[in-house]
Amino acid sequence: MSNDELICREFARIIGGQEGFAGGKCVATINRSEINATILGKRFRVTSSFSFESRDPQTGRALCLGRVALLQNEVENFVAAILKQGIIVSSVHNEWFFDDPNLIYVNIESVDEPLAFARKVRRSLRS
């Protein structure tokens, strides 16, 4: 197992998600099973995903990204918390016309050490 794969395992554990590693990219996915959502009347599984790639072996820093699925009443606290952690909010938007409840997605980005990014994300998700 490569160093990045070991870091990926810990990254997913810190975030509280399911790990996947392929092609040099680590993804941790959180299933929001507490949200009973539908799109066009059909069950939709709500997930948030976080990743890192292009890790510099000298500095340990990587491109760290996230796509966070939130209920409308969760957006303000999450955005405030993630900005306080020094992470960039690159977009806030909905993706679906006929979702119930209406889901809002917040995309985040940073160049950071992956485990530091994971800890910042975890703190922000708890806000």
N, C-alpha and C positions, 0 to 999 in steps of 0.2 A: 504494500500500500504506500502510495507517495505521500510526501509531506502535505501537499494541498488536499489530498483525500482525508488525511487525519484531521487537518484544520476544518475541513468541511463537516466532518462528523461532529466536532465540538461546536461549530457555528450553528448547526441545526439543533443541537441539544440546548444551547443557550437561548435560542429564539423560541424553542418549544415546538419545532416543526419536524416534518419528515424530510430526510436528506436524500438528495440525488446528486451524483457527480458524473459528468460525461463531457468529453472534449475539452477538458481544462476549465469547465464552469461548474460551480457549486450552486445548487438551489435548495433552499429550505422552504417547505410549503406548510402553512397552517390552515387546517380545515376549520371554518367557523360553523361547526355543526349546530351551535345554539341558535343560529339564524335560520328560520324556516322560510326560505325564499322560493319564489317561483318566477319564471319568465314565460309569458304567454300561457299561463296556467299550469306549466309543467315544472316539477321540482328542479331546482338549480342548486348545486353545491357551491357554497361561497368559500373561496380560498384567498389567502394572502400569500405572496411569495417574495422571497428575499434571496439575493444571489451575490456572489463575488467571482471575479475572473481577472485575468492579467495581473496576477500577484507578482510583485517585484521581489525576487529572492534576497536582494540586499536589504531593502527597507521593510519588507513584509507588507507594504501597502498595496491595495488592489482597488479596482473599480467595484464599488459596492452599490447595489441597486435594490429597490423594493417597490412592490405594487400591493398596496394595503386596501383591503375591502372593508368599508365602514358603513355603519348606519348613519343617517344624517346627524343625529344627536351626539355622535362620537367624534365627528370631524374636528370641531374647534379645539377640543382638549388634545387630540392626537397631534394636530399640526403645531400647536403651541409647544407641546413637549418635544417634538422632533426638532423643531427649530432651535429650542433651548440646548439641544445636544450638539448643535453645529452642523446638522445635516440639511442639505438643500431639499426643499419641496419643489419639484419640477412641474407638477400638474395636480389639479384637483378637478375631477370630472365624473360624470356618470357614463356608463357604457351601454346601458340597455334602455329602450323605450318602455317596455312593458314588464318591468320587474316589480315585485311586491314582496317585501318593502323596497322602497327606492334605495339602491346602493350607491355609495360614493366611493370612488377610487382615488387614493392619494399616491402619487409616484414620488419616490425619494431617491437621492443619489449622493454619493460621497466617494472620495478617494481616502481610504482609511485602512488600518489593519483590520482584517475581517472579524476577529473576535471582539475587538473594541466596538466595531460597528454593530455586531450582534447584541452586545450588552446595552448599547444606546437604544437600539430598537426595542429590546425587551422592556427597558425602563419606560419608554414612551408608550408602549402598548398597555402598560399597567396604569397609565394616567387617567 
